[in-house]
Amino acid sequence: MKRFLAVCMTLILPFYLFGCGNQTESSSVSDFTSKAAEQSSVGSKTGNEADSAETGADSESETGSDETKILVAYFSATGTTRTVAEEIAETSGGDLFEIVPAEPYSDEDLDYGNDSCRANREQNDDNARPAISNAVENIEDYDVVFIGHPIWWGKEPKIIDTFLESYDFSGKTMIDFCTSGGSGIGQSESSLKEICPDSEWLEGRRLGDSSEVAEWLESLELNTEKREESVMYITVNGRKLTADLADNSSAEALKELLKDDPLTIDMSDYSNFEKVGGLGAELPRNDEQITTEAGDLILYQGNQFVIYYDTNSWDFTRLGKIRDISQEELKELLGGGDVTVTLSLE
Ligand SMILES: Cc1cc2nc3c(=O)[nH]c(=O)nc-3n(C[C@H](O)[C@H](O)[C@H](O)COP(=O)(O)O)c2cc1C
């Protein structure tokens, strides 16, 4: 019991003391425990008992569009998150995927008042990765992925970590959402971002119930068609970087070049400020005087692709800029000498 109280103090108290980002209700240990007791006393159906153990995502609803493929993946032990996930899928036109544990959670497993119950043990073990019995077969098709879960001791259940580590979500737009007895989403959002640092994370939300879904989705402005149109990916030494493309005919021609297949370029270092390599094709030039910054993507003499990690001033063409990377990080990633990079649109 002493240990349970200690866990309560460590995990729940911060939500109580410091407020909870987007939450709509304030929380305290007693709020959370009394609401949870209410829930279990009405005998909510557990995820394991539910009859929706899909092996692939449910097909897109009629409101879906061809351009924006949305996946709503969720884990729900007692059905609350499921209801909200269903509403998100319905309203956004996304495909629904329930993350089904290989070993179902029994009521005993979820008995958080018992500090050695399975859920508590997993949450206290950094290495716990509960197995999942089903899989998303076509993850590469999705542009936007919602990740839904209950809050367990202030953060996401460890099965969510298993799910995120099972696929490559680089370059995808990701959104965390949760339900809880009162705690906010705060800690889970940062934990998810840590697992998928190469995704674009939009602001997540704790949802009280399905009635909050429509307004939230609207505020997210999920116009992925527009977003994807102006984005290119650069894979360097195993890391996938996202770059915003310039609004000119050179960037348009580069996209055309990458339309069917990614392009791999061997690049060499020049003058301690850039990596340069041949595109193997001529692109239209839109030369102008530019003083470069780290992350700038430049077309030199119409056929050389250049990544700048430091400053240079010259008359050349802007192709785009790498997002969300510091000069130090970029320098380290590119290394001191030759480097091979792959450009792609997906
Ligand atoms: C092991 C466990 C730990 C929990 N920890 C918290 C918590 O820290 N804060 C909170 O507000 N609710 C907590 N809850 C309550 C759930 O987050 C809440 O009931 C949620 O809506 C359940 O979602 P589900 O029905 O989709 O599983 C916990 C529940 C369990 C089983």
The ligand as a MOL file (V3000), in Angstrom:
LIG
                    3D

  0  0  0     0  0            999 V3000
M  V30 BEGIN CTAB
M  V30 COUNTS 31 33 0 0 0
M  V30 BEGIN ATOM
M  V30 1 C -3.8840 1.2050 -14.4580 0
M  V30 2 C -4.6890 2.4590 -14.6200 0
M  V30 3 C -4.0940 3.6740 -14.3390 0
M  V30 4 C -4.8220 4.8580 -14.5200 0
M  V30 5 N -4.1910 6.0570 -14.2850 0
M  V30 6 C -4.8720 7.2090 -14.4600 0
M  V30 7 C -4.2500 8.4660 -14.2310 0
M  V30 8 O -3.0640 8.5700 -13.9320 0
M  V30 9 N -4.9830 9.5780 -14.3710 0
M  V30 10 C -6.3040 9.5340 -14.7300 0
M  V30 11 O -6.9140 10.5670 -14.8310 0
M  V30 12 N -6.9180 8.3580 -14.9870 0
M  V30 13 C -6.2440 7.2100 -14.8740 0
M  V30 14 N -6.8620 5.9960 -15.1280 0
M  V30 15 C -8.2500 6.0020 -15.6320 0
M  V30 16 C -8.3210 5.8640 -17.1670 0
M  V30 17 O -7.4050 6.7240 -17.8150 0
M  V30 18 C -9.7120 6.2110 -17.6760 0
M  V30 19 O -10.6770 5.4740 -17.0320 0
M  V30 20 C -9.7820 6.0200 -19.2120 0
M  V30 21 O -10.8130 6.8180 -19.7420 0
M  V30 22 C -10.0300 4.5720 -19.5670 0
M  V30 23 O -9.9960 4.4450 -20.9700 0
M  V30 24 P -10.3890 3.0830 -21.6950 0
M  V30 25 O -11.7840 2.7650 -21.2770 0
M  V30 26 O -10.3000 3.4020 -23.1380 0
M  V30 27 O -9.4110 2.0370 -21.2680 0
M  V30 28 C -6.1730 4.8060 -14.9620 0
M  V30 29 C -6.7660 3.5610 -15.2130 0
M  V30 30 C -6.0230 2.4010 -15.0530 0
M  V30 31 C -6.6640 1.0660 -15.3660 0
M  V30 END ATOM
M  V30 BEGIN BOND
M  V30 1 1 1 2
M  V30 2 1 2 3
M  V30 3 2 2 30
M  V30 4 2 3 4
M  V30 5 1 4 5
M  V30 6 1 4 28
M  V30 7 2 5 6
M  V30 8 1 6 7
M  V30 9 1 6 13
M  V30 10 2 7 8
M  V30 11 1 7 9
M  V30 12 1 9 10
M  V30 13 2 10 11
M  V30 14 1 10 12
M  V30 15 2 12 13
M  V30 16 1 13 14
M  V30 17 1 14 15
M  V30 18 1 14 28
M  V30 19 1 15 16
M  V30 20 1 16 17
M  V30 21 1 16 18
M  V30 22 1 18 19
M  V30 23 1 18 20
M  V30 24 1 20 21
M  V30 25 1 20 22
M  V30 26 1 22 23
M  V30 27 1 23 24
M  V30 28 2 24 25
M  V30 29 1 24 26
M  V30 30 1 24 27
M  V30 31 2 28 29
M  V30 32 1 29 30
M  V30 33 1 30 31
M  V30 END BOND
M  V30 END CTAB
M  END
